[in-house]
Amino acid sequence: MCNSNTTHNFTTISKIDQKPSISSQKSTQTHLFIDLLSLPQENPKQIHEKITASQIIQESREVFKLAFPIALTALTFYSRSILSMLFLGHLGDTELAAGSLAIAFANITGYSVLSGLALGMEPLCSQAFGAQRPKLLSLTLQRSVVFLLSCCLPITFLWVNISHILLYLHQDPNITRLAHTYLVFSLPDLITNSLFHPIRIYLRAQGITYPLTLASLAGTVLHLPLNYLLVSLLQLGVAGVAIASATSNVAALVALVFYVVHDKPTWTKPSLECLTGWMPLVRLAAPSCVSVCLEWWWYEIMILLCGLLVDPKATVASMGILIQTTAFLYVFPSSLSFAVSTRVGNELGANRPDKARLSATVSIFLAGLMGLSAMVFATTMRNSWAKMFTYDVRIIELTSTVLPILGLCELGNCPQTVGCGVVRGTARPTTAANVNLGAFYLVGMPVAVGLGFWIGLGFVGLWVGLLAAQVCCAGLMLYVVGTTNWDCQAMRAKVLTCTGCGGNPVLPDSNYVDKEPLICVMVTSSNADT
């Protein structure tokens, strides 16, 4: 929010900062930052045109054009994880337990961390593309890849030593041994994810989504025969499932790398420049990672709490079914979230704050419809959904009791997920992290523990705690989006994408005032190649 008492202000004169078209790449861009004397200015009120029905329809089309292939991609990855679990179950109960434990450990310590860190580049890329800064777009991709690869080193050390950690936690030695095997053979997947996540965001920021869908489909098509070959024919067991998953991801990555290098004009060859200018990326990546991990880890904590309830076998199994259901339903709002983050970032980078506001408004309205649909689905399927997973009467009873609560959770989860995407598009991940911390751990966790254990509601109490967290999170996120000063965010985007001589973006504070203007002057020469 713009504030009239803040000491730092970043503004630009658009007539001086003319943006070259992406198609004309034969120029060198040098940006000079010139401090001017303090010029007191009024903080004008935002004046927005009334949103028309035609604008809503057009923006809905733009959002769905991005969100639909993103959802297809997510569903293919979801189906791949289901296939892996089926092959683990075919090996036996011990292998299934070990694989589930290893996957949970990998999610907590590896995949959630890499996914969250990669989201730090999302506002940089989307705003750079909107501002027609192709060099910054490509540099951000390269810096993100190097950054994630460096983060793989401590994660690798942790995975290699999982046996000591699990044995210290008094886990079954046989399950621990198999879980260690799964993670060791999954180590190449860390490198794959370190490239795949940044490339996916790099393409999505440019509105390119179908190559991602085709690449994920190619990996999924290979996944089934690879599992059959490695697990059923070669009998490699848990290691075979891990190798098949890693190989499928490599196949998808190769297809994406080929597309990026050969088919897009925004790509520039890597240079030593990608080893500098990390600070804005790190400042965005750290809170993005915290925000993602706080939400991911909540569900893992819920599983641990289920183990402390009466009849832990049934409650843990029911929680597993419900989390799989939540993961399936989450595909749709998360896809919309990524789409609106791209749209908002593009429009702010192009200095069109009204269109960014329109995209945010339309997307949150669509998210509300998604939440309503998810609630109806969970309520109507309550008596039959669990029977698709098990024949155990107790597990079916627990699942059918909680499914309506899950539906209410989705009524809040969908708007808050999309609202988080809007906030990411404005390069304010710290705000999203603070909202998740407050909602899930300062509200949801005490309510879940209090109702589940002190009041004695048990399994239902844990889910009421999640409902409280989602309602709180949705309310806070909608407040943040509703009070956003879009003109202010457009100015921040201009400063963020107005790179210095080394191609390093400047990350302005989210609070600033109209007192100490900063002009970004771009000098262009036509005899060099960017």
C-alpha positions as CSV (number, residue, x, y, z in Angstrom):
1,M,0.0,0.0,0.0
2,C,1.3,3.5,-0.8
3,N,1.8,5.5,2.3
4,S,2.4,9.3,2.7
5,N,4.8,8.8,5.6
6,T,7.3,6.4,4.1
7,T,10.8,7.7,3.3
8,H,11.5,6.0,0.1
9,N,9.7,6.3,-3.2
10,F,10.2,4.7,-6.6
11,T,8.5,6.3,-9.6
12,T,9.3,6.6,-13.2
13,I,8.6,8.9,-16.2
14,S,7.2,6.6,-18.8
15,K,8.0,9.0,-21.7
16,I,11.7,8.6,-21.0
17,D,11.5,4.9,-20.4
18,Q,10.3,3.7,-23.8
19,K,10.1,-0.1,-24.0
20,P,11.5,-1.8,-27.1
21,S,9.4,-4.6,-28.6
22,I,10.5,-8.1,-27.9
23,S,10.9,-8.8,-31.6
24,S,13.6,-6.1,-31.9
25,Q,16.5,-7.6,-30.0
26,K,19.4,-5.6,-31.6
27,S,20.0,-3.1,-28.9
28,T,21.8,-2.6,-25.6
29,Q,19.7,-1.3,-22.7
30,T,21.4,0.8,-20.0
31,H,19.4,2.2,-17.1
32,L,20.5,5.1,-15.0
33,F,18.9,5.8,-11.7
34,I,18.8,9.5,-10.9
35,D,17.7,10.9,-7.6
36,L,15.8,14.2,-7.8
37,L,15.1,16.7,-5.1
38,S,12.3,16.0,-2.8
39,L,9.2,17.1,-4.6
40,P,6.1,17.1,-2.4
41,Q,3.2,15.6,-4.4
42,E,-0.3,14.7,-3.5
43,N,-1.1,11.1,-3.0
44,P,-4.0,10.9,-5.5
45,K,-7.0,8.7,-5.0
46,Q,-7.3,5.8,-7.3
47,I,-9.9,6.5,-10.0
48,H,-11.0,3.3,-11.9
49,E,-13.3,2.9,-14.7
50,K,-16.5,0.8,-14.1
51,I,-16.0,-2.8,-15.1
52,T,-18.3,-3.8,-18.0
53,A,-19.7,-7.2,-18.8
54,S,-17.7,-7.4,-22.0
55,Q,-14.5,-6.8,-20.1
56,I,-15.4,-9.6,-17.6
57,I,-16.1,-12.0,-20.4
58,Q,-12.9,-11.1,-22.2
59,E,-10.8,-11.4,-19.1
60,S,-12.4,-14.7,-18.2
61,R,-11.4,-16.0,-21.6
62,E,-7.8,-14.9,-21.1
63,V,-7.6,-16.5,-17.6
64,F,-9.1,-19.8,-18.8
65,K,-6.8,-19.8,-21.8
66,L,-3.9,-20.0,-19.3
67,A,-5.6,-22.0,-16.5
68,F,-7.0,-24.9,-18.6
69,P,-3.6,-26.3,-19.8
70,I,-2.1,-25.7,-16.4
71,A,-4.9,-27.8,-14.9
72,L,-4.3,-30.6,-17.5
73,T,-0.6,-30.5,-16.6
74,A,-1.4,-30.8,-12.9
75,L,-3.8,-33.7,-13.4
76,T,-1.2,-35.6,-15.4
77,F,1.3,-35.2,-12.5
78,Y,-1.4,-36.3,-10.1
79,S,-2.2,-39.4,-12.1
80,R,1.5,-40.2,-12.2
81,S,1.7,-40.1,-8.4
82,I,-1.3,-42.4,-8.2
83,L,0.4,-44.9,-10.5
84,S,3.5,-44.9,-8.3
85,M,1.4,-45.6,-5.2
86,L,-0.4,-48.5,-7.0
87,F,2.9,-50.1,-7.9
88,L,4.2,-49.6,-4.4
89,G,1.0,-51.3,-3.1
90,H,1.5,-54.1,-5.5
91,L,4.9,-54.8,-3.9
92,G,3.4,-55.2,-0.4
93,D,2.3,-53.4,2.7
94,T,5.9,-52.8,3.9
95,E,7.0,-51.3,0.6
96,L,3.8,-49.2,0.4
97,A,4.5,-47.8,4.0
98,A,8.2,-47.2,3.2
99,G,7.3,-45.5,-0.1
100,S,4.7,-43.3,1.5
101,L,7.1,-42.4,4.3
102,A,9.8,-41.5,1.8
103,I,7.5,-39.5,-0.4
104,A,6.2,-37.5,2.6
105,F,9.8,-36.9,3.7
106,A,10.8,-35.8,0.2
107,N,7.8,-33.5,0.0
108,I,8.6,-31.8,3.3
109,T,12.4,-31.4,2.9
110,G,12.8,-31.3,-0.9
111,Y,10.0,-30.8,-3.3
112,S,8.1,-28.2,-1.3
113,V,11.3,-26.2,-0.8
114,L,12.3,-26.2,-4.4
115,S,8.7,-25.4,-5.6
116,G,8.4,-22.5,-3.1
117,L,11.8,-21.1,-4.0
118,A,11.1,-21.2,-7.7
119,L,7.9,-19.1,-7.2
120,G,10.2,-16.2,-6.3
121,M,11.0,-15.8,-10.0
122,E,7.3,-15.6,-10.9
123,P,6.7,-11.9,-10.4
124,L,10.1,-11.1,-11.9
125,C,9.4,-13.0,-15.1
126,S,5.7,-12.0,-15.6
127,Q,6.4,-8.3,-15.0
128,A,9.6,-8.4,-17.1
129,F,7.6,-9.9,-20.0
130,G,4.8,-7.3,-19.6
131,A,7.5,-4.6,-19.6
132,Q,9.1,-6.1,-22.7
133,R,12.5,-6.8,-20.9
134,P,13.5,-10.1,-22.6
135,K,17.1,-10.0,-21.2
136,L,15.8,-9.8,-17.6
137,L,13.3,-12.6,-18.3
138,S,16.1,-14.9,-19.5
139,L,18.5,-13.9,-16.8
140,T,15.9,-14.6,-14.1
141,L,15.5,-18.1,-15.4
142,Q,19.2,-18.8,-15.4
143,R,19.7,-17.3,-12.0
144,S,16.9,-19.4,-10.6
145,V,18.3,-22.6,-12.0
146,V,21.7,-21.9,-10.4
147,F,20.1,-20.9,-7.2
148,L,17.9,-24.1,-6.9
149,L,20.8,-26.3,-7.9
150,S,22.9,-24.8,-5.0
151,C,19.9,-25.4,-2.7
152,C,20.0,-29.1,-3.7
153,L,23.3,-29.7,-1.8
154,P,21.9,-29.6,1.8
155,I,18.7,-31.4,0.7
156,T,20.9,-34.2,-0.8
157,F,22.8,-34.5,2.5
158,L,19.6,-34.8,4.4
159,W,18.2,-37.5,2.1
160,V,21.4,-39.6,2.2
161,N,21.2,-39.6,6.0
162,I,17.5,-40.4,6.3
163,S,18.2,-43.7,7.9
164,H,19.8,-42.1,10.9
165,I,17.0,-39.6,11.2
166,L,14.2,-42.2,11.0
167,L,15.9,-44.7,13.4
168,Y,16.4,-41.9,15.9
169,L,12.6,-41.3,15.6
170,H,12.1,-45.0,16.4
171,Q,10.8,-46.0,13.0
172,D,10.7,-49.6,11.9
173,P,14.2,-50.6,10.7
174,N,12.9,-52.5,7.6
175,I,10.7,-49.6,6.6
176,T,13.6,-47.2,7.2
177,R,15.9,-49.2,5.0
178,L,13.4,-49.2,2.1
179,A,12.6,-45.5,2.5
180,H,16.4,-44.8,2.3
181,T,16.6,-46.8,-0.9
182,Y,13.7,-44.9,-2.4
183,L,15.2,-41.5,-1.6
184,V,18.7,-42.4,-2.8
185,F,17.3,-43.4,-6.2
186,S,15.2,-40.2,-6.2
187,L,18.3,-37.9,-5.8
188,P,18.5,-37.2,-9.6
189,D,14.9,-35.9,-9.4
190,L,16.2,-33.0,-7.3
191,I,18.3,-31.8,-10.2
192,T,15.4,-32.3,-12.6
193,N,13.0,-30.3,-10.4
194,S,15.7,-27.5,-10.1
195,L,15.4,-27.0,-13.9
196,F,11.8,-28.0,-14.5
197,H,10.2,-25.5,-12.0
198,P,12.0,-22.4,-13.3
199,I,11.4,-23.4,-17.0
200,R,7.7,-23.9,-16.3
201,I,7.4,-20.5,-14.7
202,Y,9.5,-18.9,-17.4
203,L,7.2,-20.2,-20.1
204,R,4.0,-19.5,-18.1
205,A,5.0,-15.9,-17.6
206,Q,4.9,-15.5,-21.4
207,G,1.5,-17.1,-21.6
208,I,3.0,-20.4,-23.0
209,T,1.3,-23.4,-21.4
210,Y,0.6,-26.1,-23.9
211,P,4.2,-27.2,-24.3
212,L,4.2,-27.8,-20.5
213,T,1.1,-30.0,-20.9
214,L,2.5,-31.9,-23.8
215,A,5.8,-32.5,-22.0
216,S,4.0,-33.7,-18.9
217,L,1.8,-36.0,-21.0
218,A,5.0,-37.5,-22.6
219,G,6.4,-38.2,-19.1
220,T,3.2,-39.8,-18.0
221,V,2.9,-42.0,-21.0
222,L,6.4,-43.3,-20.3
223,H,5.6,-43.7,-16.6
224,L,3.4,-46.8,-16.8
225,P,5.7,-48.9,-19.1
226,L,8.8,-47.8,-17.1
227,N,7.2,-49.0,-13.8
228,Y,6.1,-52.3,-15.4
229,L,9.6,-52.8,-16.8
230,L,11.5,-51.9,-13.7
231,V,9.2,-53.2,-11.0
232,S,7.3,-56.1,-12.5
233,L,9.9,-57.5,-15.0
234,L,13.3,-56.5,-13.6
235,Q,11.9,-56.7,-10.0
236,L,13.8,-53.7,-8.7
237,G,11.2,-53.1,-6.1
238,V,11.1,-49.7,-4.4
239,A,14.1,-48.6,-6.3
240,G,12.3,-49.3,-9.5
241,V,9.4,-47.1,-8.6
242,A,11.8,-44.2,-7.8
243,I,13.8,-44.7,-11.0
244,A,10.7,-44.7,-13.1
245,S,9.4,-41.5,-11.5
246,A,12.8,-39.7,-12.0
247,T,13.1,-40.9,-15.6
248,S,9.6,-39.7,-16.5
249,N,10.5,-36.3,-15.1
250,V,13.7,-36.2,-17.1
251,A,11.8,-37.0,-20.3
252,A,9.4,-34.0,-19.7
253,L,12.4,-31.8,-18.9
254,V,14.3,-32.6,-22.1
255,A,11.2,-31.7,-24.1
256,L,10.9,-28.3,-22.3
257,V,14.6,-27.5,-22.6
258,F,14.5,-28.2,-26.4
259,Y,11.5,-25.8,-26.7
260,V,13.1,-23.0,-24.7
261,V,16.4,-23.1,-26.5
262,H,15.1,-23.4,-30.0
263,D,11.7,-21.7,-30.2
264,K,11.5,-18.6,-28.1
265,P,13.0,-15.2,-29.0
266,T,13.3,-14.2,-25.3
267,W,16.0,-16.8,-24.7
268,T,19.6,-15.5,-24.3
269,K,22.6,-17.8,-23.9
270,P,23.9,-18.2,-20.3
271,S,26.8,-16.1,-19.2
272,L,28.6,-15.2,-16.0
273,E,26.1,-12.5,-15.5
274,C,23.7,-15.1,-14.2
275,L,26.0,-15.6,-11.2
276,T,25.4,-12.0,-10.0
277,G,22.4,-10.0,-9.1
278,W,20.7,-12.7,-7.0
279,M,19.5,-10.5,-4.1
280,P,16.1,-9.4,-5.6
281,L,15.4,-13.1,-6.5
282,V,16.4,-14.3,-3.1
283,R,14.3,-11.7,-1.4
284,L,11.3,-12.9,-3.3
285,A,12.1,-16.6,-3.2
286,A,12.6,-16.9,0.6
287,P,9.1,-15.7,1.6
288,S,7.6,-17.6,-1.3
289,C,9.2,-20.8,0.0
290,V,8.0,-20.1,3.5
291,S,4.4,-19.5,2.3
292,V,4.3,-22.8,0.3
293,C,6.0,-24.9,3.0
294,L,3.7,-23.6,5.8
295,E,0.7,-24.9,3.8
296,W,2.3,-28.2,2.7
297,W,3.6,-29.0,6.1
298,W,0.2,-28.4,7.7
299,Y,-1.2,-31.6,6.1
300,E,1.8,-33.7,7.2
301,I,1.3,-32.4,10.7
302,M,-2.4,-33.4,10.5
303,I,-1.3,-37.0,9.7
304,L,1.0,-37.0,12.7
305,L,-1.8,-35.8,14.9
306,C,-4.1,-38.5,13.6
307,G,-1.6,-41.1,14.9
308,L,-2.3,-39.8,18.5
309,L,-6.0,-40.3,18.3
310,V,-8.1,-43.3,19.3
311,D,-7.9,-46.0,16.6
312,P,-4.9,-44.3,14.8
313,K,-5.0,-46.9,12.0
314,A,-8.4,-45.9,10.8
315,T,-7.9,-42.1,11.3
316,V,-4.5,-42.1,9.5
317,A,-6.0,-44.1,6.6
318,S,-9.0,-41.8,6.4
319,M,-6.8,-38.7,6.5
320,G,-4.8,-40.2,3.6
321,I,-8.0,-40.5,1.5
322,L,-9.1,-37.0,2.4
323,I,-5.7,-35.5,1.6
324,Q,-5.7,-37.2,-1.8
325,T,-9.2,-35.8,-2.3
326,T,-8.0,-32.3,-1.3
327,A,-5.0,-32.6,-3.6
328,F,-7.3,-33.5,-6.5
329,L,-9.7,-30.5,-5.8
330,Y,-6.7,-28.2,-5.3
331,V,-5.6,-28.7,-8.9
332,F,-8.3,-26.3,-10.2
333,P,-7.9,-23.3,-7.9
334,S,-4.1,-23.6,-8.0
335,S,-4.2,-23.6,-11.8
336,L,-6.4,-20.4,-11.7
337,S,-3.9,-19.0,-9.2
338,F,-1.0,-19.5,-11.5
339,A,-3.0,-18.0,-14.4
340,V,-4.0,-14.8,-12.5
341,S,-0.5,-14.4,-11.1
342,T,0.8,-14.3,-14.7
343,R,-2.0,-12.0,-15.9
344,V,-1.5,-9.6,-13.0
345,G,2.3,-9.6,-13.4
346,N,2.0,-9.0,-17.2
347,E,-0.4,-6.1,-16.8
348,L,1.5,-4.4,-14.0
349,G,4.8,-4.8,-16.0
350,A,3.0,-3.2,-19.0
351,N,1.8,-0.3,-16.7
352,R,-1.9,-1.2,-17.0
353,P,-3.0,-1.3,-13.4
354,D,-6.7,-1.2,-14.3
355,K,-6.4,-4.4,-16.3
356,A,-4.4,-6.0,-13.4
357,R,-7.3,-5.1,-11.1
358,L,-9.8,-6.5,-13.5
359,S,-8.0,-9.8,-13.7
360,A,-7.8,-10.1,-10.0
361,T,-11.5,-9.3,-9.5
362,V,-12.7,-11.7,-12.2
363,S,-10.4,-14.5,-11.0
364,I,-11.5,-14.3,-7.4
365,F,-15.1,-14.4,-8.5
366,L,-14.4,-17.5,-10.5
367,A,-12.6,-19.0,-7.5
368,G,-15.7,-18.5,-5.5
369,L,-17.7,-20.5,-8.0
370,M,-15.0,-23.2,-7.9
371,G,-15.3,-23.4,-4.1
372,L,-19.0,-23.7,-4.3
373,S,-18.7,-26.5,-6.9
374,A,-16.1,-28.3,-4.7
375,M,-18.4,-28.1,-1.7
376,V,-21.3,-29.5,-3.6
377,F,-19.1,-32.3,-4.9
378,A,-17.8,-33.3,-1.5
379,T,-21.2,-33.2,0.1
380,T,-23.0,-35.2,-2.6
381,M,-20.2,-37.8,-2.8
382,R,-19.8,-38.3,1.0
383,N,-21.4,-41.7,1.2
384,S,-19.7,-43.3,-1.9
385,W,-16.3,-41.6,-2.2
386,A,-14.4,-43.6,0.4
387,K,-15.7,-46.9,-1.0
388,M,-13.5,-46.2,-4.1
389,F,-10.4,-46.6,-1.8
390,T,-11.3,-49.1,0.9
391,Y,-13.9,-51.6,2.2
392,D,-13.1,-50.9,5.9
393,V,-16.4,-49.8,7.5
394,R,-14.7,-47.6,10.1
395,I,-12.6,-45.7,7.5
396,I,-15.6,-45.2,5.3
397,E,-17.6,-43.9,8.3
398,L,-14.9,-41.4,9.3
399,T,-14.4,-40.2,5.7
400,S,-18.1,-39.7,5.0
401,T,-18.4,-37.7,8.3
402,V,-15.6,-35.3,7.4
403,L,-16.3,-34.8,3.7
404,P,-18.9,-32.0,4.2
405,I,-16.3,-30.2,6.4
406,L,-13.8,-30.7,3.6
407,G,-16.3,-29.1,1.2
408,L,-16.6,-26.1,3.5
409,C,-12.8,-25.9,3.6
410,E,-12.7,-25.7,-0.2
411,L,-15.2,-22.9,-0.1
412,G,-12.5,-20.8,1.6
413,N,-9.5,-22.5,0.1
414,C,-10.3,-21.7,-3.5
415,P,-10.6,-17.9,-3.0
416,Q,-7.5,-17.7,-0.8
417,T,-5.4,-19.8,-3.2
418,V,-6.3,-17.4,-6.1
419,G,-5.9,-14.4,-3.9
420,C,-2.4,-15.7,-3.1
421,G,-1.7,-15.8,-6.8
422,V,-2.8,-12.2,-7.1
423,V,-0.4,-11.2,-4.3
424,R,2.4,-13.2,-6.0
425,G,1.8,-11.3,-9.2
426,T,2.4,-8.0,-7.4
427,A,5.7,-9.3,-6.0
428,R,4.5,-9.3,-2.4
429,P,5.3,-12.9,-1.2
430,T,6.0,-11.8,2.3
431,T,2.4,-10.8,2.7
432,A,1.2,-14.2,1.6
433,A,3.7,-15.9,4.0
434,N,2.4,-13.8,6.9
435,V,-1.2,-14.6,6.1
436,N,-0.5,-18.4,5.9
437,L,1.5,-18.3,9.2
438,G,-1.3,-16.4,11.0
439,A,-4.2,-18.4,9.6
440,F,-2.8,-22.0,9.7
441,Y,-0.5,-21.9,12.8
442,L,-1.9,-19.1,15.0
443,V,-5.6,-19.9,14.4
444,G,-6.0,-23.3,12.7
445,M,-3.5,-25.3,14.8
446,P,-4.8,-24.2,18.2
447,V,-8.4,-24.8,17.2
448,A,-7.5,-28.3,15.8
449,V,-5.6,-29.4,18.8
450,G,-8.1,-27.9,21.2
451,L,-11.1,-29.5,19.6
452,G,-9.4,-32.7,18.7
453,F,-7.8,-33.5,22.0
454,W,-9.1,-31.2,24.8
455,I,-12.8,-31.0,23.8
456,G,-12.7,-34.6,22.5
457,L,-14.0,-34.2,19.0
458,G,-11.1,-36.3,17.7
459,F,-10.8,-36.6,14.0
460,V,-13.7,-34.2,13.3
461,G,-12.0,-31.6,15.5
462,L,-8.8,-31.7,13.5
463,W,-10.8,-30.9,10.3
464,V,-12.8,-28.1,12.0
465,G,-9.3,-26.6,12.9
466,L,-8.5,-26.7,9.2
467,L,-11.8,-25.1,8.4
468,A,-11.0,-22.3,10.8
469,A,-7.6,-21.8,9.2
470,Q,-9.1,-21.7,5.7
471,V,-11.8,-19.2,6.6
472,C,-9.3,-17.0,8.3
473,C,-6.8,-17.3,5.4
474,A,-9.5,-16.5,2.9
475,G,-10.7,-13.4,4.8
476,L,-7.2,-12.0,5.2
477,M,-6.2,-12.7,1.6
478,L,-9.4,-11.1,0.2
479,Y,-8.8,-8.0,2.4
480,V,-5.2,-7.7,1.1
481,V,-6.4,-8.0,-2.5
482,G,-9.3,-5.6,-1.9
483,T,-7.2,-2.9,-0.4
484,T,-4.4,-3.1,-3.0
485,N,-3.4,0.2,-4.6
486,W,-3.0,-0.9,-8.2
487,D,-1.4,2.3,-9.4
488,C,1.2,1.9,-6.6
489,Q,1.9,-1.7,-7.7
490,A,2.3,-0.6,-11.3
491,M,5.0,1.8,-10.3
492,R,6.7,-0.8,-8.2
493,A,6.6,-3.1,-11.2
494,K,8.3,-0.5,-13.4
495,V,11.1,-0.1,-10.9
496,L,11.5,-3.9,-10.5
497,T,11.8,-4.4,-14.2
498,C,14.0,-1.3,-14.8
499,T,17.3,-3.1,-14.6
500,G,20.7,-1.6,-14.0
501,C,23.7,-1.9,-16.3
502,G,24.3,-5.5,-15.1
503,G,20.8,-6.7,-15.7
504,N,20.1,-6.6,-12.0
505,P,16.5,-5.8,-11.0
506,V,15.7,-3.4,-8.2
507,L,13.2,-4.7,-5.7
508,P,11.4,-1.7,-4.1
509,D,9.7,-1.9,-0.8
510,S,5.9,-2.4,-1.0
511,N,5.4,0.8,1.1
512,Y,6.5,4.0,-0.5
513,V,5.4,7.6,-1.0
514,D,5.4,10.3,-3.5
515,K,8.3,12.3,-2.0
516,E,11.7,11.3,-3.3
517,P,11.1,10.4,-7.0
518,L,13.5,8.2,-8.9
519,I,13.7,8.4,-12.6
520,C,14.7,5.3,-14.6
521,V,16.4,6.5,-17.8
522,M,17.0,3.9,-20.5
523,V,19.7,4.7,-23.1
524,T,19.6,2.4,-26.2
525,S,22.2,1.9,-28.8
526,S,21.4,0.0,-32.0
527,N,24.8,-1.6,-32.7
528,A,24.9,-4.3,-30.1
529,D,23.1,-7.5,-29.5
530,T,21.1,-8.1,-26.3
